[in-house]
Every structure is written in C-alpha cells, then in structure tokens.
Amino acid sequence: MYLLLKEYRERAGLTQGELSELIADDLGWCASQIGKVERGERRIDAFEIWAIVNALGIPMVDFWREFERRLESCE
C-alpha cells in the first residue's frame, strides 16, 4: 500500500512537502511523516489513507481496487 501511495503522489507531480501541505488541514503532517508512510515505517488508518488519496484527486474506491489487484497478483 505504501508504495502505491508513493506512486500516486509521484504521478501527481508532488513532492512529499507539497502533499503534506495539501493534507495539513486534515492530518497536520509534515513531509517527514509522508516519507515514513512511503517507506512503510509508519502504519496509517483508513481516514489517513482517505485524506491522502483525496488530496491526490483519486477516488477512494479506485485506490482500493488497485490495492486489491496488487495484493492478488502477489498470491
């Protein structure tokens, strides 16, 4: 999941700092917290995922579908 979030951020052309600014009202995170999530060093809950994908302009359902597709391909 963490790499998928990073991929979506990079596709959006955003730095970790720019993304942290977009989610500041919802989560109040700094760029280093985004980095920890992307490296898998910090677990996040459903609301935090929603805030990130919403800031990236991705419907939550699309994120989960891609996440499930990738999980299934690992089996």
N, C-alpha and C positions, 0 to 999 in steps of 0.2 A: 504494500500500500504506500509505503514511504517513497519508494522510487517513482511510483505513479504520480504522486503529488508533485514531486520534483519535475517530472516530465511535463506535466500540465503547466507548471509555473514557467519553465523554460520556453515552452511553446507560446505562452502568452507574452514572452519577451520581457519578463520581470526579474529583477534581482530579488534576493531574499529581503533586502531592506525595503524595496518598493512594495512587496507583498505584505510585509509587516505593517507598513503604513495603511494599506487597504483594510487590514483586519483589526486595526488599532481600536476602533470603537467597540467591536465585538469581543476581542480577546486581550487587547493590550500587550501583544507580544512584540519583542524586538527581533532583529534579524538573526541573532544567535539562536533563538528558540526555533525559528524556522529551520535553521541548519541542523539542530538536534533532531527535529522530526524527520527531516530528509535523510539523515544518516541512521535512523532507527534507534537513536539513543533516548528518545522521549516518546512514550505512548500518548495517543490522543483519543479523545472520546468523540461520539457522533456529532455533538454540537460544534466541536473544534474542526472536524472534517467539513461540516456544512459551511462554516464561516470561510474556510479556505477555498473550497470549490465555488462557493457563491461569489467570492471576491474575484475569482478567475473567470467568472461568467459561464461556469459549467453546471448544467442541471445535476442535482444530486443523484438522480436515477441513472444518468449516463455514467457518472463516476462509478457507482456500484456495479453497473453492468460490466464495465471494463475491468474492474477489480475482480469480479467473479470469473470473467473469461480468463484472466491471467492465472487465477488460482486453479481453475480446471485444467489449464494447459500444463500445470506442474505435476498433476497426478500421474 
